[in-house]
């Protein structure tokens, strides 16, 4: 398993293998000060992606049901409905890998951050930039389409 890429299957296998927490602790120790500098960038990007998804789903709803623009406040009032959850809560899931991929990509553009990150990740399984981006990309391949499908369903059944 040493040379395997971090695919979803391999990540699941890794979690189930003996010594997982030791390997996770080793990956966590590979963090640099740059990781903490770019962490807020990642959270801001997550918020930006979430906002974009929500706006997309509301826009889709208003394209399909233009009369609902005038009654948006009543659509959003009361206890949360399934449609509201699909439009407002589910987009958090695909936003997480996209946001952290964005932060990693921006960190990679800063040469001192890139050098420090690669040096700290040497010899640690799946801690390199390429491996972490690959794992996040694989998660996004599952979560983004699922989030889009759920959001579209929410936009269709809202109101």
One Martini backbone bead per residue (centre of mass of N, CA, C, O) as a GRO file, in nm:
protein
  159
    1UNK     BB    1   0.051   0.067  -0.002
    2UNK     BB    2   0.287   0.275  -0.044
    3UNK     BB    3   0.224   0.347  -0.375
    4UNK     BB    4  -0.051   0.441  -0.338
    5UNK     BB    5  -0.307   0.623  -0.412
    6UNK     BB    6  -0.561   0.858  -0.293
    7UNK     BB    7  -0.817   0.694  -0.308
    8UNK     BB    8  -1.116   0.611  -0.189
    9UNK     BB    9  -1.042   0.315  -0.144
   10UNK     BB   10  -0.765   0.368  -0.003
   11UNK     BB   11  -0.874   0.540   0.226
   12UNK     BB   12  -1.059   0.325   0.346
   13UNK     BB   13  -0.831   0.119   0.391
   14UNK     BB   14  -0.653   0.298   0.574
   15UNK     BB   15  -0.857   0.331   0.807
   16UNK     BB   16  -0.874   0.004   0.857
   17UNK     BB   17  -0.591  -0.001   0.936
   18UNK     BB   18  -0.339  -0.063   1.121
   19UNK     BB   19  -0.215   0.249   1.244
   20UNK     BB   20  -0.369   0.505   1.154
   21UNK     BB   21  -0.318   0.715   1.385
   22UNK     BB   22  -0.014   0.729   1.341
   23UNK     BB   23  -0.024   0.830   1.047
   24UNK     BB   24  -0.196   1.081   1.106
   25UNK     BB   25   0.005   1.209   1.303
   26UNK     BB   26   0.232   1.232   1.093
   27UNK     BB   27   0.078   1.421   0.898
   28UNK     BB   28   0.029   1.645   1.108
   29UNK     BB   29   0.343   1.700   1.155
   30UNK     BB   30   0.373   1.823   0.845
   31UNK     BB   31   0.311   2.092   0.937
   32UNK     BB   32   0.310   2.433   0.878
   33UNK     BB   33   0.279   2.767   0.906
   34UNK     BB   34   0.139   2.787   0.627
   35UNK     BB   35  -0.111   2.623   0.691
   36UNK     BB   36  -0.218   2.842   0.899
   37UNK     BB   37  -0.231   3.077   0.700
   38UNK     BB   38  -0.430   2.915   0.485
   39UNK     BB   39  -0.682   2.830   0.648
   40UNK     BB   40  -0.864   3.086   0.614
   41UNK     BB   41  -0.876   3.057   0.309
   42UNK     BB   42  -1.028   2.791   0.309
   43UNK     BB   43  -1.280   2.893   0.466
   44UNK     BB   44  -1.349   3.117   0.267
   45UNK     BB   45  -1.384   2.930   0.021
   46UNK     BB   46  -1.611   2.765   0.136
   47UNK     BB   47  -1.805   3.004   0.161
   48UNK     BB   48  -1.800   3.079  -0.140
   49UNK     BB   49  -1.908   2.813  -0.251
   50UNK     BB   50  -2.166   2.804  -0.093
   51UNK     BB   51  -2.283   3.070  -0.199
   52UNK     BB   52  -2.281   2.985  -0.497
   53UNK     BB   53  -2.471   2.745  -0.473
   54UNK     BB   54  -2.713   2.890  -0.352
   55UNK     BB   55  -2.749   3.094  -0.581
   56UNK     BB   56  -2.795   2.885  -0.801
   57UNK     BB   57  -3.052   2.752  -0.680
   58UNK     BB   58  -3.221   3.008  -0.659
   59UNK     BB   59  -3.206   3.086  -0.956
   60UNK     BB   60  -3.339   2.830  -1.061
   61UNK     BB   61  -3.604   2.869  -0.914
   62UNK     BB   62  -3.670   3.156  -1.041
   63UNK     BB   63  -3.679   3.055  -1.332
   64UNK     BB   64  -3.915   2.848  -1.282
   65UNK     BB   65  -4.040   3.058  -1.035
   66UNK     BB   66  -4.099   3.389  -1.058
   67UNK     BB   67  -4.322   3.437  -0.828
   68UNK     BB   68  -4.119   3.376  -0.577
   69UNK     BB   69  -3.969   3.643  -0.542
   70UNK     BB   70  -4.195   3.792  -0.370
   71UNK     BB   71  -4.196   3.517  -0.156
   72UNK     BB   72  -3.921   3.455  -0.009
   73UNK     BB   73  -3.972   3.501   0.294
   74UNK     BB   74  -4.192   3.273   0.317
   75UNK     BB   75  -4.010   3.039   0.215
   76UNK     BB   76  -3.789   3.089   0.464
   77UNK     BB   77  -3.983   3.040   0.674
   78UNK     BB   78  -3.970   2.872   0.947
   79UNK     BB   79  -3.914   2.566   0.930
   80UNK     BB   80  -3.720   2.339   0.803
   81UNK     BB   81  -3.696   2.208   0.496
   82UNK     BB   82  -3.597   1.999   0.259
   83UNK     BB   83  -3.536   2.214   0.046
   84UNK     BB   84  -3.363   2.395   0.228
   85UNK     BB   85  -3.151   2.182   0.292
   86UNK     BB   86  -3.066   2.133  -0.007
   87UNK     BB   87  -2.981   2.439  -0.052
   88UNK     BB   88  -2.813   2.515   0.236
   89UNK     BB   89  -2.658   2.246   0.350
   90UNK     BB   90  -2.536   2.055   0.129
   91UNK     BB   91  -2.316   2.261   0.003
   92UNK     BB   92  -2.096   2.210   0.216
   93UNK     BB   93  -1.972   1.944   0.117
   94UNK     BB   94  -1.844   2.043  -0.163
   95UNK     BB   95  -1.689   2.294  -0.038
   96UNK     BB   96  -1.454   2.166   0.115
   97UNK     BB   97  -1.265   2.052  -0.106
   98UNK     BB   98  -1.261   2.312  -0.277
   99UNK     BB   99  -1.141   2.504  -0.061
  100UNK     BB  100  -0.877   2.336  -0.004
  101UNK     BB  101  -0.776   2.337  -0.293
  102UNK     BB  102  -0.747   2.641  -0.312
  103UNK     BB  103  -0.548   2.680  -0.078
  104UNK     BB  104  -0.330   2.491  -0.188
  105UNK     BB  105  -0.289   2.639  -0.457
  106UNK     BB  106  -0.203   2.911  -0.330
  107UNK     BB  107   0.034   2.797  -0.167
  108UNK     BB  108   0.191   2.693  -0.419
  109UNK     BB  109   0.246   2.999  -0.529
  110UNK     BB  110   0.432   3.008  -0.272
  111UNK     BB  111   0.750   2.928  -0.253
  112UNK     BB  112   0.805   2.899   0.058
  113UNK     BB  113   0.559   2.718   0.109
  114UNK     BB  114   0.628   2.491  -0.084
  115UNK     BB  115   0.901   2.411   0.038
  116UNK     BB  116   0.803   2.355   0.328
  117UNK     BB  117   0.591   2.141   0.257
  118UNK     BB  118   0.774   1.937   0.108
  119UNK     BB  119   0.975   1.894   0.338
  120UNK     BB  120   0.764   1.793   0.555
  121UNK     BB  121   0.649   1.547   0.353
  122UNK     BB  122   0.884   1.377   0.355
  123UNK     BB  123   0.808   1.033   0.390
  124UNK     BB  124   0.496   1.091   0.393
  125UNK     BB  125   0.205   0.957   0.359
  126UNK     BB  126  -0.002   1.172   0.183
  127UNK     BB  127   0.148   1.481   0.236
  128UNK     BB  128   0.158   1.589  -0.025
  129UNK     BB  129   0.035   1.794  -0.251
  130UNK     BB  130  -0.054   1.588  -0.461
  131UNK     BB  131  -0.201   1.391  -0.266
  132UNK     BB  132  -0.399   1.593  -0.139
  133UNK     BB  133  -0.531   1.683  -0.405
  134UNK     BB  134  -0.621   1.404  -0.492
  135UNK     BB  135  -0.808   1.348  -0.252
  136UNK     BB  136  -0.988   1.598  -0.285
  137UNK     BB  137  -1.076   1.536  -0.574
  138UNK     BB  138  -1.217   1.266  -0.511
  139UNK     BB  139  -1.424   1.391  -0.322
  140UNK     BB  140  -1.540   1.593  -0.531
  141UNK     BB  141  -1.642   1.377  -0.736
  142UNK     BB  142  -1.877   1.306  -0.532
  143UNK     BB  143  -1.991   1.576  -0.391
  144UNK     BB  144  -2.068   1.764  -0.625
  145UNK     BB  145  -2.284   1.601  -0.774
  146UNK     BB  146  -2.458   1.547  -0.525
  147UNK     BB  147  -2.505   1.849  -0.455
  148UNK     BB  148  -2.636   1.927  -0.725
  149UNK     BB  149  -2.872   1.735  -0.716
  150UNK     BB  150  -2.990   1.830  -0.447
  151UNK     BB  151  -3.023   2.132  -0.525
  152UNK     BB  152  -3.215   2.088  -0.763
  153UNK     BB  153  -3.434   1.951  -0.604
  154UNK     BB  154  -3.478   2.187  -0.410
  155UNK     BB  155  -3.556   2.392  -0.635
  156UNK     BB  156  -3.810   2.226  -0.732
  157UNK     BB  157  -3.956   2.194  -0.421
  158UNK     BB  158  -3.982   2.474  -0.354
  159UNK     BB  159  -4.297   2.565  -0.223
   0.00000   0.00000   0.00000
